Amino acid sequence: MTVTPSILQGEFIGLEAKVVRSSNPSQVGMQGEVLNETQKTLTISRKGEDKRIAKETSTFQFTLPDKTVIEVNGKVLVGRPEDRAKKIVRRNW
């Protein structure tokens, strides 16, 4: 699969996610399935417990269904998921 800006407009619930960078050091390395997404947070299921991660201060690695791994700066994800689908994403790479 080609990694394009349109992937950022898709759904992240159900994907495997890992926190690779965060302003909160205790969250770095946390990984699990994305259970919910709000305007400012992702909820990740980790070892039977749900953890909320702030989008703005974190960088995530998502594993897509075809096993492609993408790294996304959380600042790009800030906003309601339904509005992000309409947003035009500028390519920065």
C-alpha positions in Angstrom: 0.0 0.0 0.0 1.2 3.5 -0.8 1.4 5.8 2.2 -0.4 9.0 1.2 -1.9 11.9 3.0 -5.3 10.4 2.4 -4.5 7.7 5.0 -4.6 10.4 7.7 -8.3 11.0 6.7 -9.2 7.3 7.5 -10.4 5.5 10.6 -7.9 4.6 13.3 -10.2 2.7 15.6 -9.3 -0.9 15.5 -5.7 -0.4 14.3 -2.7 -1.4 16.3 -0.9 1.7 17.7 2.3 2.4 19.5 3.5 5.7 21.2 7.0 6.4 19.9 7.4 9.9 21.3 5.5 11.8 24.0 6.0 14.7 26.4 4.9 12.2 29.1 7.8 9.7 29.3 5.6 7.0 31.0 3.6 6.8 27.8 6.5 6.1 25.4 6.5 2.5 24.2 2.8 2.0 25.1 1.0 -0.1 22.5 -2.3 -1.7 21.9 -5.5 -1.5 19.9 -7.1 1.9 19.3 -10.6 1.6 21.0 -11.8 5.2 20.7 -10.8 8.6 19.3 -11.9 12.0 20.5 -10.9 15.5 19.5 -7.7 15.5 21.6 -7.1 11.9 22.7 -6.7 8.3 21.5 -7.8 5.5 23.8 -5.6 2.5 23.6 -6.4 -0.9 25.1 -3.2 -2.2 26.8 -3.1 -5.4 28.8 -6.8 -5.3 29.6 -6.8 -1.6 30.7 -7.7 1.4 28.6 -5.2 4.3 28.4 -5.9 7.8 27.1 -3.0 9.4 25.2 -3.0 13.1 24.2 -2.7 13.5 20.5 -1.0 16.9 20.4 2.1 15.9 22.5 2.6 12.4 21.0 3.9 10.7 17.9 2.2 7.3 17.0 3.1 4.3 14.9 0.0 2.7 13.4 0.0 -0.8 11.8 -2.5 -0.8 8.9 -4.5 -3.9 7.9 -2.0 -4.8 5.2 0.8 -4.7 7.9 2.2 -1.4 6.6 3.6 0.7 9.6 3.2 4.4 9.4 4.4 7.1 11.9 2.2 10.0 12.5 2.7 13.2 14.5 -0.3 13.5 16.8 -0.6 17.2 15.9 -1.9 16.2 12.5 -4.6 14.1 14.1 -5.9 16.8 16.5 -9.6 17.5 15.8 -12.8 15.5 15.6 -12.4 12.3 13.5 -15.4 13.1 11.4 -13.9 16.6 10.5 -10.5 15.1 9.8 -12.1 13.1 7.0 -13.0 16.4 5.2 -9.7 18.1 5.9 -7.2 18.6 3.1 -3.8 17.3 4.3 -0.7 19.0 2.9 2.1 16.6 2.1 5.3 17.3 4.2 7.5 14.5 2.9 
